[in-house]
Amino acid sequence: MRPQAIMNHHAKSFSWAARFLSPDARSDAALLYAFARTADDYADEDALGSLQDRLASLADLRSQVLNPVADAPATLASITGRMLRSHEVPRAVLFHFMDSLQADAGPRTIQTQQQLLRFAYGVAGTVGQMMRPVLGAPASADEYAIALGVAMQLTNIARDVVEDAQRGRCYIPAQWGVSARLMAAPNNAHERLQAFAAIERLLTLADDFYAHAHAGIGAIEASNQRAIRLATLLYQSIGHQIVKRGPELFWEGRCSLSTPYKLWLIARMLLAPVRPPRPSGRNVWRSDLAHLADTPGFPV
């Protein structure tokens, strides 16, 4: 499957936003997404083989993307590696992305909010860093690109709580007073309220990161700004829809945005100024991510 087809099939929200990217940025964004999705599937999907086999596949992808050989047969990973090298993406960012996926390939329980944000940076904030030069933004915009990647990952975690639990994973911090069992299948109304309060807390944290990311959209090349505004709007709306549906519907099925609703959001963005997300009053870059300063690839 070609990179654009992979993005259209799996990234239902981002593929809508990507239509507003410049042609070169759209091509590179699709390539990066297809590679990241392939790597993530090896970490997540038991149907792709045993844990040992999937780790071997991740190691092979890691080698190809980090050491793309010019005269070797072209693969998705090697082409992506050459593209990222042309954009001068630091190797440490790629290292940390691949390391984070390998660490996430088996059952996992997150204990603290710091662990949650370290995970979100590793598997998604790094992708924001890789996407930043593709969008024509300077290195000084890394903090906003990371914030958007983290925000989107937190939204994904909130949406996929039940699916993750079926794979032996719980990313909602135990520190918040919840367990994997509770998040996967609350037994009564009281437990549903308790579990849903943790999901709302997660989405409030995501909103803080969306607000920080929005402040950096102006650093993106003008031809690509509208696409990222829309991507932010679509992803954040998933979280808002989760909250709107409430605890009675959350465990009935995965939340997604309908096509008419996406079209309405696009029309709203095109026809009226988009209000920036309301900041939380604290700087998430300094208050929530400061503990990542010693992490490979993290911009200090």
N, C-alpha and C positions, 0 to 999 in steps of 0.2 A: 504494500500500500504506500502511495506517495505521501510525503510529509503534509501537504495541504489536506489530503483526504483523511489522514490520521487526526489532524487538528479538527477538521469539520465533524468527524465522527465522535471524538471523545470530548472535545472542549466546546460544548454547546454554547456557552456564554462568550468565551474569549474569541471563538471563530466569528461571531457576529461583530465584535468590536474590531477584529483584525481587518475587516473589509475596508475600514477607514484609514489603514496604514498606507504609506507610500509603497509602490510596487517592490522596491528592493527590501524595505523593512518587512513587508508582509512575507516575502520569500524566506528571509533569514529567520523571522519569528516562527514560521511554520516548521522550519528545519529544527530549530532549537526545541520547540514544543514536542515534535515527533521523537527526538532523541530522549528528552527528559521523560516523556510518557513511557517509552520503551524500557528505560532504566527503572522507572517506578513500578512498572508491571512486573519486572523480574523480582523486585523487592516484595511485592504484595500478593501476586497471583499464584496460589498453590497449584492451579491448573497447569502452570507452565513447567512444573517439575518439582522434584524434591528440593528441600532447602539447600542441600549441597550442590545440586545442579544449577539452581538459580543464582547462588553465590558465584559459581564458576562463570556463568553467563555475565554477571555484573563485572567480574574481574576482567573478562574479555572486552566488554564495552569500555571499561576504564582504560585499558591499555590502548585501545584504538583511538579514543577521543583525546587522550593525553599525548599520544605519540603518533599523530597522523603521518604516514609515510607517503610522500608524493607519488611514487611509482607503484604503490600497492593497490590491489583491487579496491574500488570505491565502495564504502559501506556507509550506512547512515551515521555511525559514530565517527568515522574518519573524516567524512565531509563536514560534519558538525565541528570537529576539532579544528579543521583548517579554517572554517568560517570564524570561529571564536578567536583563533590566533590572529586572523586578519583584523579583528576588532580589538586586539590587544587585551583580551580578558586575562587576568592573572591566573596562572596555573594553580595557585593555591585555592582559588575559588572552585575550580573544577575538582581538585583533590577532595575538598571538604564536601562538595555535593555528593560525589561517589561514595566517600567514606560514610556519610550520613545515611545513604540508602542501604549500604551493606549492613550497617548497624540496625536498620529497621526491618530486616528481612525475616525476622522471626517474631514470636509473641513478645509483647511489650506492654509495660504499665508505666505511665508517667506519674511521678510522685509529687513534684513541685511545679509552680508556675515558671521558675527559672529553667527547669528541664524542658517544659513545654516550649518555651521561646527558643531555647537552644536547638531543639528538634526542628521547629518551624523555620529558623534561620537556615539550618543545614540542608533541608530538602526543598525550600521554597525561596527564602531570602537570597540564597545564592543564585537561583534562577533569575531573580530580579536584577542582580548584579550582571549576569550574563546578557540579559535583555537590554540593559541600560544603553550600551553603545550602539546596539542595533537600532534603537529609537533615536539616535543622534543626540543623546544627552551627555554632558561632560562627567568626568569622574567625581566631581564635587557633588553630583546628584545621587551618588551611591546610597546615601542614607534613606532617601525617599524611595528608591527602587527596592531596597531591602524591606522597608516598611510596608510597601504594597504587596510584596511576596509573602511576608508574614501574615498580613491581614487576610489575604486570599486563602492561605493555608488554614488559618483559624476558622474561617467560614467553612472550608471543606471538612474540617474535623467536626464542626457542629452538625453539618448535614449528614455525615457518614458514621455517626456514633454506633448505630446498630450493625451496619456492615462491617465496621472495624472490629467490633466485639466478636463477631462470628469468626474473625481471623485471629482471635486471641490478643487483640490490641485495645488498649484504652488510653486515649491521649488527654482526657480530662484529668487534671491533677488530683490525686488522692488527697492532697493537702486541702482541697476544697470540701472535703467531707463526703466524697462519693466513692463508689467501687465500680469495677467493671460489670459485675452482675447487676447492680442497680441501674447503671446507664443503659445496659443492653435490654433489660426487661423488668421494669418496675412492677411490683406485684399489686399495688393498690393506688388509690388516689393520692394518698400522702406521699408515697414514694415517687409517683409521677411528678408531683410538685417539687419535691426535693431534687430530683434529677434534672428537671427542666430549669430550675433556678441556676444550676451549674452551666447549662447550655446558654442561658441568657447572660450569665457572667462572662462566658467565653466570647459571645458576640459583642458585648459591650467593650471588651478588650480589643476585639477586631476593629470596632468602630474608631477607637483611639488611633489605631495604626492607619486606617483609611484616611483619617483627618490629617495625620502627619504626611502621608504619601501625597495627598492632594496639594499640599503646599509646594511640592517640587515639580508639578506638571509643567509649569512655565519654563523649566530648564530643558524640556524635550524639544527637539526640532519641530517647528510649527506644523509641518505637514502630518505629524504623527500625534499631536496633542489630543485631537478629538477622539482618536481610537482609545487612548488610555483613559480619558474621561469616561468614555462609555464602558470600558472594561471595569473600571472602579464602580460605576453606577450599577452595572448588572450584578457583579459579585456581592456588593453590599446589600443589594435588594434581596438576594437569596436569604441572607441573614434576617432581614426585616420581615420577610415572608414567614420564616420559621417562627419568629416571635409572634407574629400576627395569628398564625394557625393555633398556637398555644399547645399546652401539654396534652390535651385530649387527642389531638391529631398527629402529634410528632411521631409516635410509635406505630402509626397506621401506614406509613410509607414515606419514602425519601422525597424531600421538598425540591421542586424545580420550578423554573419560570416558564409559563406558557408562551407560545409564539406571539399571540396578540399582546400579551403584557410586555414582551421584549420590544415589539414594534412601538408600543405606546411610550416606553422609556426612550427609545431612539428618537421618536418624534419630539418628545419633551426636550431632549438634549439639543436637537437641531433648531427648534423653534423658540426656545426660551433659554436665558442664561441658567446654567446649572449652579445651584447654591452649593458652595463648598461644605463638606461635612463639618459639623460644629466641633471645634477642638475641645478636648477634655479639660484643658487648663493645666496639663502637665506634659512635659516633653518626653515621649516614649523612647526617643533615641537615647536620652541620658538616664531616664528612670528605669526603663524596662530592659534595655539591651546593653547597658554598660558592662554587665558581667560577661559579655562576649568579646571583650577587648583582646583577650589572649587567644581567640579562635583563629585558626588558619584562614586567610582570605578576608577576614572581617576588617573593614576600613576603620582605623583608629583616628 
